[in-house]
């Protein structure tokens, strides 16, 4: 090898090495620091609005299988305005909620925030949705009167990341008091429960939440205001100005009636809140989704499913009503059509045991039908759910279309694209389609809704 060729190869090698280092460095940095931050148009394109919420008796909870709550109903309405689904995330505390917002894991924090909450200049706050003020919560213990001085060196246990510790510190410093402020990651209502049970002496809560809890804990005592009234707001990133603009427009439009009406429903109806908070079929008062949980768990075991997924399917089909009958004649908890019920051994569709067992046999059949074509369990479950809703023949047609057009037939997103198109003559008249016309978007939405409910059950109901 002559010197010219040697130096040429050496220079090329060095250049490739530098480019390689640059490539791997950029790839590494991009994979760890890139944030999935979207504004309004990106959220609409994604078809989902991701929001951090609290799990408590006013914000977001499960009652008899139904998702409920003040923030939940508000967000459903706002998401409908955007034309998207809402995906709720339950962080462990407020600090984690802001971390999720910073990382792009959520688009909004809807957690009863105070407008003066200082979390950094990268945050934008919405128009006020209402008014909040905080109070000290303890037990009566025969007390007739409590003042800040009388607390002595008691500990006040407050939720970590909330503005409560800041408010208490101002009171403590201004009056030169001796009480101790302890921050813990527990939710407000968990701390109120601990006060009611005598585990801790004092906590701080938003006043409407405290009053609601006082309706079913007779020993609760609310002696002192911790902070004066301030505006309740939601938080967004400053990089989402169009989303903020749309949110503010919605708040201004909805505040006079819709938002005010929901506030009365969840904060001023004590009996309603007491019933929901203490029911065994509430994610707040018990850990049951329905009276059929044991049957559902047995069926889920046969399927190899998380029982909460099967519970979500049963809820979607019948809302746990054994006598439910659809317009098409489907009956029972799992809404089997007469011919399907007969095929899978159901003689009395109104019998919950028979209906669940028959439905599970049908689901097992669908699982075997898709097993070889879709080996991945998470992907296959989506094929199964869509097949359960509209028949596996229509879903198989979409699978064939995906195959014809060179798409990934093991990926639900790519197959569901063609299921959505089964009402288009160009596709339902294609020679590979065997089952003809179908409103495939119904099955696609159905699958999304069942899985969305399942994720809510996973967040709020123990395994």
N, C-alpha and C positions, 0 to 999 in steps of 0.2 A: 504494500500500500504506500503510495507516494504521500508527501507532506500535505499537498493540496487536498487530496481526498480525506486525509486524516483530520485536518482542521475543519473541513466541511461537515464531516460526520459529528465531530465534537461540538461545533456550533449548533447544528440541528438538534443534537441530544440535549444540550443545555436549554435551547428554546422549548423543546417538548417538556422538559422537566419543569421549567418555569410555568408553562401553560398548564401543566398537570397540577402543580401546586396551587395555582390560581383557581383551577377548576374545582379541585377538592375543597379548597378553602371557601370558595363562594357557595358550593353545595352545602357544606357543613353549616356555615353561618345562616344561610337561607332556611335550612331545615329546623334551626333552633330558635331563630329570632323573628321569623316572619309571623305576623299576626293576621288573623282572618277577620279584618275589620271592614264592615260593610256599612254603607249609607242606605237610604231608602230604596234606591233602584236595585242595589245588590241583594237586599233582603227580599224584595219582591221576586227577583230572579231565582233566589235560593228556595223560595216558597215557604219560608219559615221565619218567624220572629222569636229570638231566643231571649228569655227574660229570667232574671234571678228574683225569687220570691221567698217569703217566709212560709214555714209550715206551722200554722196555728189556727185557732178557731175563727179568726176573722179574715186571714189572707188566703189560705189554700189548704184544703184537706179533702179526704174521701168520706162520703156518707152513703152507706148502702150501695157502694160501687160507683157512685156519681161524684165527679170532681166538683167542688164547690169552693166558695170564698169570695171576698170582696175584690181583691186584686185579680183573682182568676176570672171573674165575670167581666171586670173592666177590660182585661187584656184580650178576652175573647172578642169583645166588641171592637176594640182597636185593631186587632188582627184581621177581623172581617172587613174593616174599612180598607186595609192594605191589600186584601185578597190573598192572605197567607194563613198557614197554620201557626199556632202558638206552641212553642216548646218551653216548658218550665224547668228551671234548674233550682234546686234547694241547696244553697251553700250552708256551711256549718256556722258561719257568723258573718257579720257585716264586712269585716276586713276581707274575707274570702270572696264575698260578692264583688267588691271593688277590684280584687285581683282578677276575677273572671272577666270583668268588664275591660280591664287593662289588657288582658291577654286575647281579647276578642272572642271569648267563649260565650258571652252573652252580649246582647245589644242594648238592653235596658236593665236597670235595677229598680224594681217596684216593691220597695220594702218600708213604706212609711218613714221616709227620710225627712229630716228637718232641713230647711233651706239654708241654715247657717252651718251645716256640717262641712268641716274643712277637710277635704280629701285630695286637694291638689288642683292646679290650674288646667289640667287636661280634662276636667269634668265640666259638663253643662247640666244645668238643672231645668226641669220642665216648669211650666206654669203650675201654680198651686192647685192641688186637687181638693184640699180641705185644710182643716186646722188641727194641730196636735198640741197637747200639753202633757207634761209628765208629772207623776205623783209618787210619793213614798207609799209602799205597801207593807203592812205588818199584820200581826194578830192582835185581837182586842185584849185578851188576857186581863180583863177587868179594868183596862185603862179607860179613864174618862177624858184625858187630855194629853196630847203629846206635843212637845216643842223640840226644836233642833237641839237646844241645850240638854233636854232630858235624855237624849240618846247616849250621852256619856261616851264611852269607848266602844260602843257596839259596832259590829261590822255590817256594812250595807253591800250586798252581793248584787252586781249588775252584769248585764250582758256585755261581753267583750266587743269592742268596736263601735258600740252605740255612743251617742252624744251624752248619755246619762252620767258617765264618770266626770266629764268636763263640767257639767252643770253642778254636780255634787261638790267638786273641788272648789268652784267659785263660792258656794255657800260656806264650805268648811273654812276656806281662807279668809273670807270677809268677816266671819263671826268668830274666828279663832277657836274652832271646835275640835273635839278629840276623836270623832268617829273615824273608822277605817273604811276605805273604798276597795273592794275586791272585784276584779273583772274575771269572769268565767265564760266559756263558750256556749253555755246553755241558753235556750230561748227564753223569752220573757215568761211565757206561760208555764214552762218547767220550773222556773224560779218561784213563780206565784204558787204552784203546787207545793213546793218545798216549804214556803212560808206557811201555807195552810196546814201542812203536816207537822209543823214545828221543827223542821230540820234546820232552817235558817231563820233569823229574826226579821230581816228587812230586805226588800228589793225595790227597784224602781221600774215603773211600767207606764206605757201610754195610758192616759186616763180612761179612755173608752174600753180598753182591754181590761183594765183593773176593775171597772164597774161591772163589766160582763161577768168576770170571774166571781165578783162579790155576790152575785145573785145565787150562786150555788155553793159558795163557801161562806157560811154565816159568820165564821170567826174572822174573816178578813177585815182589815181596818185600813182606811185610806185617810190618814190624818193631815198630810202636808203636801203642798204643791212644790215640785222640784224646779219646774221651769214654767214660765208664762207661755201663753199661746204663741205658736209659730206655724208657718205654712208647711203642709205636707207636700213633698215633691218627689219626682222620680229622677234618676240620674242616667245620663248618656255620655258617651265620649264626645269631645268637641269635634272629632273627625266625622260626626254624623249630623251635620246641620240640617239636611233635608228631612231626616227622620224626626229631628227635634221640631222643625217647623210643622210637620204633619201632626205630631203628637200634641203640640200646643193648640193647633186649630181644632183637633178633636176634643180636647179638654174644655175649651171655651164653648164649643157647641153642645157638649154633653153635660156640663156641670149643672145647669139649672134644674134638670129633671132626672136624667138617667143616673148620674153619679150621686146626686143627693138621695135618690130613691134607694140605691144599693147601700149607701151608708146607713140609712135607717133600718134596712133589712138586717144587716150584719152587726150593727153597733147599738141599735136602740130597741131591739126585740129580744129581751133577756130570756124569755121562755124558749124561743127558737134556738138561741145559742146554747142554752143549758141542755136542751134535748139532744142537740147534735154533738155537743162536747162530751156527753156522758153515755151516749149510746154504745153498746158493744159492737155495733156495726159502723163505728166511726174510727178513722185513723187517729183520732184524738182521745177518745174514751175507751177504746178497746183495740183489738188487732184482728178484727174479722171484717171481711168484705160482704159476706152474705150468710144466710142460714145454711147454705149448701157447701160451705168451705171444705168440710171433710170429704164429701163426695167428689168435689173438684180436685182435691189433693190426690185422692186415689186414682182418678182418671189421668191426672197429669203425670203421675208416677208411671202409669202404663205407657204413656207417650214419650216419657223422658223429657218433659217440659217443666219449666218453672210453673208452679201451680197458679201464680198470679197472671201468667199469660193465658191459661185456659179460663181463668175467672174473667179476664178482660173480654175474651171471645163470648162467653156466656152472657155477660152484661150487654155486649153489643147486640147479640141476637134477641134476647128476651127481657133484659133488665131483671133477671132472676124471677120472672113471673112464669110459673108452671103452666098457667092456662093461656098464655099468649098465643095468638093465631095471626099470621101475616095475611095480607091481601091475597097472596098466592096460595094460601092454604097450609103453609109451614106451621108446625105446632111444637109446643114444649119449650124447655129451657134452652135447647140447642136448635130449635126451629128447623126440625127435619121435615122435608116434604114426605107425603104418605108413601110414595114408592121407595124413597131412601130409607125411611123408618122401617118398612117391611124388609128391605134387603139386609138391614143390619140388626134385625131381631127385636124391634120395638113394637109391641102390640098396643101399649097404652102410652101415647106420647106425653100425656099430662102427668105421668108418674116421673118424678125427678130422677129416680135411680135408673129407670129404663131409658129416659131421654139422654142422660149423661153418658151411660154406657154405650148406647147406640151411636151417639155423636162421636165418642172417643174411637169406636170401631171404624167409623167413617174417616176420621182424621188419620188413623193408622193406615187405612187403605190409601189415602192420598199421599201420606209420607212414603209408602213403598212405591207408589206410582212415580214420584219425582226423585227417589233416592239416587238412582244411577245417573240421571241427567244433571242433578244439582247436589253434589256430595256435601257441600258446606251447609251445616245445620242452620245457621242464621239466615243464609240466603234461601234455603229450602222452605223454611217456615213461612216466608212471604208468598212463595208459590202455593203453599198449602192453604193459607188464609184466603187468597184470591180464588183458588179453586173451590173452597168451601162456600164462598159467597156466590159465584156464578157458574160453577161447573168446570171441571178440569179440561173439558174439551175446548172451551174458549181460551183458557190460559195456554193450552198446548198449541193452539193456532198462533198465538203471539210468540211462543217459543220457536215455532217453525219459521215465522216471518223474520225473527231475529237471526236464525240460522241462515236464511236465504240472503239477508243483507249483510252478512259477515260480522254480526255483533256477538258479544259474549253471552252465550245462552245459559251460562251458570250465574249470571248477574241479574238480579231482579230489576234494577234500575233500567237496564238496557232492554229487557224483555217487556217490562211494564210500559215502556215507550210505545211499543207496538200494540199492546192491549188497549191503550188509550185511543189507538187509531182504528179499532175494529168497528167503528160506526161510519168509517169513510169507505165508500164503494171501491176506491182504488186498492184498499187492503182487504176488505172482507170478501171481495170477489176474486182475490188472488187464488190461483190453482192450488197453492199449498194449504189454504184455509179450508177446513172440513166442516166447521160448525156455523159458518155464516156470520151474519150481523150480530153485534152485541154492543151495549153501552159499557165498554170496557173501563171507562173512567170511574164508573161506580165501584167496581171491584178494586181498582187502584186506590181510591179514596178510602174504601172500607178497610183495606189492609193497613194503610197509614193510620187510620183512626184506632184500630185495635192495638197496634203496636204503641201508639201514643198513650193510650189508656194503660197498657201494660207498664210502660216506663213510669207513669204516675204511681201505679200500684207499687212498683219496685222502690220508688223514692219514699213512699209514705206508709207502707204496710210491710211488716217483718216477714221474712221467708217462712 
